[in-house]
Amino acid sequence: MTSEVPRRETVVVTGAGGYVGRHVVTDLLDRGHAVRAVVRQAGADVDPRATTVIADVLDPSTDVASIVGETSSRLIHLAWQDGFQHNAPTHMGNLSAHVRFIETVAHLVDRVVVLGTMHEVGYWEGAITAETPTAPRSQYGIAKDALRRSLMLSSESWERAELSWVRCFYIHGDDRRNKSIFARLLDAVDEGKESIPFTTGRNRYDFIDVRALADQISAVALTAGATGVINCCSGVPVALADQVESFIADKGLPIRLDYGAFPDRPYDSPAVWGDATRVREILDQDRSNR
């Protein structure tokens, strides 16, 4: 008896040189799939095994069909300008361009996966599910929420593609490339600082390593039936202080946290995390299909 050989897909990844994108590209390649890695400029740090495509997907003059190619079956749309600046005007300014690009690709592939964020939800205490109401409090969250609502509505009439909305939480790992507390710690050590101002650290969040996130995003893109809003997360709330102290200890950093130097922000939830039930089911199915 011979086992069934897993189907190998060609996946288009936009934002392929970004913080999350470069890891998604590598994860897909490690699984044996072909990747068309879309970047805005030459010289982006992309796995050399991928086919690199230089294009601005938000430019209305861009030939979308040439980006996708003739054999691609999946789009993972990670491209987003100023993702670390939550009130940048580009979030709402680029919204219609994202809609236009995705709607065009939906006629060319079988699955469209779009990166969302827990910032769509706004203030919330407890587990976030696919049904949690949204009331975003930043331009980033507002734009992502509007994009999700628009695509969820229009995808009901898509003739070919299915839609997956992957909602992400607090991402860490590969920390030189982000603007988190972990990156600031590394910078402070480089500058010879012995301490860094900190809050009380009591708030609890859902932390996920960027490589684990990439694995979840790939699994969603490749698994049959993995559609709708899907929380890509650990599902475990961890106190910020515990997560940061663990980071310091694991890396042996010669620095300490100056607790209480910054007040806890009144608009931060004391505890918020993602309900990981669905993504765990998808991961189990993904592993059985490999």
C-alpha positions as CSV (number, residue, x, y, z in Angstrom):
1,M,0.0,0.0,0.0
2,T,1.4,3.4,-0.9
3,S,0.6,6.6,1.1
4,E,-0.9,9.5,-0.6
5,V,1.6,12.1,-1.7
6,P,0.7,15.6,-0.3
7,R,-0.2,18.1,-3.0
8,R,2.4,20.8,-3.5
9,E,1.0,24.3,-3.9
10,T,2.3,27.5,-5.4
11,V,1.7,30.3,-2.9
12,V,1.9,34.0,-3.4
13,V,3.1,35.9,-0.3
14,T,2.9,39.7,-0.3
15,G,4.9,41.6,2.3
16,A,7.4,38.8,1.9
17,G,10.3,40.8,3.2
18,G,8.5,42.0,6.3
19,Y,8.8,40.9,9.9
20,V,6.2,38.1,9.6
21,G,6.4,37.6,5.8
22,R,10.0,36.3,5.7
23,H,9.2,33.6,8.2
24,V,6.0,32.6,6.3
25,V,8.0,32.3,3.1
26,T,10.6,30.0,4.7
27,D,8.0,27.9,6.5
28,L,6.1,27.2,3.2
29,L,9.4,26.4,1.4
30,D,10.4,24.0,4.2
31,R,7.1,22.2,3.7
32,G,8.0,21.7,0.0
33,H,5.8,24.3,-1.6
34,A,6.7,26.8,-4.2
35,V,6.6,30.5,-3.2
36,R,6.2,33.7,-5.2
37,A,7.6,36.3,-2.7
38,V,6.3,39.7,-3.5
39,V,8.3,42.7,-2.3
40,R,8.2,46.4,-3.0
41,Q,12.0,46.9,-3.6
42,A,15.0,44.8,-4.7
43,G,17.3,43.6,-2.0
44,A,14.7,42.5,0.5
45,D,15.7,39.7,2.9
46,V,13.8,36.8,1.4
47,D,14.6,33.1,1.4
48,P,16.6,32.5,-1.8
49,R,14.6,29.4,-2.6
50,A,11.6,31.6,-3.4
51,T,10.8,33.3,-6.7
52,T,11.1,37.0,-5.8
53,V,8.6,39.3,-7.5
54,I,9.2,43.1,-7.2
55,A,5.9,44.9,-7.3
56,D,3.8,47.4,-5.4
57,V,0.5,45.6,-4.9
58,L,-1.2,48.8,-3.9
59,D,-0.4,50.6,-7.1
60,P,-3.5,50.5,-9.4
61,S,-1.3,50.2,-12.5
62,T,0.3,47.0,-11.2
63,D,-0.4,43.9,-13.4
64,V,-1.9,41.6,-10.7
65,A,-2.1,38.6,-13.0
66,S,1.7,38.7,-13.6
67,I,2.3,38.8,-9.8
68,V,0.2,35.8,-9.2
69,G,1.5,33.8,-12.2
70,E,-0.3,30.9,-13.9
71,T,0.1,28.2,-11.4
72,S,-0.5,29.9,-8.0
73,S,-3.4,28.5,-5.9
74,R,-3.0,30.5,-2.7
75,L,-2.5,34.2,-1.7
76,I,-1.2,35.1,1.7
77,H,-1.6,38.9,2.0
78,L,0.7,40.3,4.6
79,A,1.7,43.5,3.0
80,W,0.9,46.6,5.1
81,Q,2.6,49.9,5.4
82,D,3.5,51.4,8.8
83,G,2.3,48.3,10.7
84,F,4.3,49.4,13.9
85,Q,2.8,52.9,13.8
86,H,-0.8,52.4,14.9
87,N,-2.0,55.9,14.1
88,A,-0.3,56.5,10.8
89,P,-2.5,58.1,8.1
90,T,-1.5,55.4,5.6
91,H,-3.7,52.8,7.3
92,M,-7.0,54.3,6.2
93,G,-5.3,56.0,3.1
94,N,-4.4,52.6,1.6
95,L,-7.5,50.8,2.5
96,S,-9.2,50.9,-0.9
97,A,-6.0,49.8,-2.6
98,H,-5.9,46.6,-0.4
99,V,-9.5,45.9,-1.2
100,R,-8.9,46.4,-5.0
101,F,-5.8,44.1,-5.0
102,I,-7.5,41.3,-3.0
103,E,-10.7,41.4,-5.0
104,T,-8.7,41.0,-8.2
105,V,-6.6,38.1,-6.9
106,A,-9.8,36.4,-5.7
107,H,-10.5,35.6,-9.3
108,L,-7.1,34.0,-9.8
109,V,-6.5,31.7,-6.8
110,D,-8.5,29.2,-4.6
111,R,-7.7,30.6,-1.2
112,V,-7.1,34.2,0.0
113,V,-5.5,34.5,3.4
114,V,-5.3,38.0,4.9
115,L,-3.5,39.1,8.0
116,G,-5.6,40.6,10.7
117,T,-4.9,41.8,14.2
118,M,-6.3,41.7,17.7
119,H,-6.3,45.5,17.5
120,E,-9.5,45.2,15.4
121,V,-11.3,44.3,18.6
122,G,-10.2,47.3,20.7
123,Y,-10.6,47.0,24.5
124,W,-11.6,43.6,25.6
125,E,-11.1,41.5,28.8
126,G,-10.8,37.7,28.4
127,A,-10.7,35.4,25.4
128,I,-11.2,36.8,21.9
129,T,-13.2,34.5,19.6
130,A,-14.2,34.8,16.0
131,E,-17.5,36.3,17.2
132,T,-16.1,38.9,19.6
133,P,-17.6,42.4,18.7
134,T,-15.1,44.9,17.4
135,A,-14.6,48.5,18.4
136,P,-11.0,49.4,17.4
137,R,-9.2,52.3,19.1
138,S,-6.4,53.0,16.6
139,Q,-6.2,53.9,12.9
140,Y,-4.5,50.5,12.4
141,G,-7.2,48.6,14.1
142,I,-10.0,50.6,12.3
143,A,-8.4,50.0,8.9
144,K,-7.9,46.3,9.5
145,D,-11.5,45.9,10.8
146,A,-12.9,47.7,7.8
147,L,-10.9,45.5,5.5
148,R,-12.2,42.4,7.2
149,R,-15.8,43.5,7.1
150,S,-15.5,44.5,3.4
151,L,-13.9,41.2,2.4
152,M,-16.3,39.0,4.5
153,L,-19.2,40.6,2.7
154,S,-17.8,40.5,-0.8
155,S,-16.4,37.0,-0.5
156,E,-19.9,35.6,-0.3
157,S,-20.2,36.2,-4.0
158,W,-16.7,35.2,-5.0
159,E,-16.9,32.4,-7.6
160,R,-13.5,30.9,-7.0
161,A,-11.6,31.9,-3.9
162,E,-12.3,31.1,-0.2
163,L,-11.4,33.7,2.4
164,S,-9.4,33.1,5.6
165,W,-8.8,36.0,8.0
166,V,-5.9,35.2,10.3
167,R,-6.1,37.4,13.5
168,C,-2.8,37.8,15.2
169,F,-1.9,38.8,18.8
170,Y,1.4,39.8,20.5
171,I,4.2,38.6,18.3
172,H,7.8,38.2,19.5
173,G,11.0,36.4,18.3
174,D,13.4,37.7,15.6
175,D,13.3,40.7,17.9
176,R,15.8,42.9,16.1
177,R,13.2,43.3,13.3
178,N,10.3,44.5,15.4
179,K,9.6,47.5,17.7
180,S,8.5,45.7,20.8
181,I,9.7,45.8,24.3
182,F,12.1,42.9,23.4
183,A,13.7,45.0,20.7
184,R,14.0,47.9,23.0
185,L,15.7,45.7,25.6
186,L,18.3,44.6,23.1
187,D,18.9,48.2,22.0
188,A,19.3,49.3,25.6
189,V,21.9,46.5,26.2
190,D,23.8,47.6,23.1
191,E,23.9,51.1,24.5
192,G,25.3,49.9,27.8
193,K,22.3,50.6,29.9
194,E,21.8,48.7,33.2
195,S,18.0,49.2,33.4
196,I,15.0,50.1,31.3
197,P,11.9,52.0,32.4
198,F,8.9,49.6,32.6
199,T,5.3,49.5,33.7
200,T,4.1,47.2,36.5
201,G,4.0,44.4,34.0
202,R,0.8,42.9,35.4
203,N,-1.2,43.0,32.3
204,R,-1.6,39.5,30.7
205,Y,-1.3,39.0,26.9
206,D,-1.2,36.3,24.3
207,F,2.4,36.0,23.1
208,I,3.4,33.9,20.1
209,D,6.8,33.4,18.5
210,V,6.9,34.7,15.0
211,R,8.0,31.3,13.7
212,A,5.1,29.5,15.4
213,L,2.8,32.2,13.9
214,A,4.3,31.5,10.4
215,D,3.5,27.8,10.9
216,Q,-0.1,28.6,11.8
217,I,-0.6,31.0,8.9
218,S,0.8,28.3,6.5
219,A,-1.5,25.7,8.0
220,V,-4.5,27.9,7.5
221,A,-3.5,28.6,3.9
222,L,-3.1,25.0,3.0
223,T,-5.8,23.2,5.0
224,A,-9.2,22.5,3.5
225,G,-12.1,24.2,5.3
226,A,-9.8,26.6,7.2
227,T,-11.8,29.7,6.4
228,G,-13.5,32.6,8.2
229,V,-11.9,34.4,11.1
230,I,-9.2,32.3,12.7
231,N,-7.2,33.4,15.8
232,C,-3.5,32.7,15.2
233,C,-2.3,32.7,18.8
234,S,-1.0,30.6,21.7
235,G,-4.3,30.8,23.6
236,V,-2.4,31.3,26.8
237,P,-2.4,34.7,28.7
238,V,1.0,35.5,30.2
239,A,1.9,38.4,32.4
240,L,4.0,41.0,30.5
241,A,6.6,41.0,33.4
242,D,6.9,37.2,33.3
243,Q,7.4,37.2,29.5
244,V,10.0,39.9,29.6
245,E,11.9,38.5,32.6
246,S,12.0,35.2,30.9
247,F,13.4,36.9,27.8
248,I,16.1,38.6,29.8
249,A,17.0,35.3,31.6
250,D,17.0,33.2,28.4
251,K,19.4,35.6,26.6
252,G,21.5,36.3,29.7
253,L,21.0,40.1,29.2
254,P,22.8,42.3,31.8
255,I,19.8,44.6,32.3
256,R,16.9,44.9,34.8
257,L,13.4,46.3,34.6
258,D,12.6,49.5,36.4
259,Y,9.1,48.6,37.5
260,G,6.6,51.4,37.8
261,A,8.6,54.0,35.9
262,F,5.7,54.1,33.4
263,P,2.1,54.0,34.6
264,D,-0.1,51.2,33.3
265,R,-2.1,52.7,30.4
266,P,-5.8,52.9,31.3
267,Y,-6.9,51.7,27.8
268,D,-4.9,48.4,28.1
269,S,-6.9,45.4,29.1
270,P,-5.7,43.6,32.4
271,A,-6.0,40.3,30.5
272,V,-6.7,39.6,26.8
273,W,-5.9,36.5,24.7
274,G,-7.1,34.6,21.7
275,D,-9.3,31.5,21.8
276,A,-7.0,29.0,20.1
277,T,-9.5,26.2,19.7
278,R,-9.9,26.5,15.9
279,V,-6.3,27.0,15.1
280,R,-5.3,24.0,17.1
281,E,-7.8,21.9,15.2
282,I,-6.3,23.2,11.9
283,L,-2.8,22.4,13.1
284,D,-3.8,18.9,13.9
285,Q,-5.3,18.4,10.5
286,D,-2.3,20.1,8.8
287,R,0.1,17.7,10.5
288,S,-1.9,14.6,9.5
289,N,-1.8,15.9,5.9
290,R,1.9,16.3,5.7
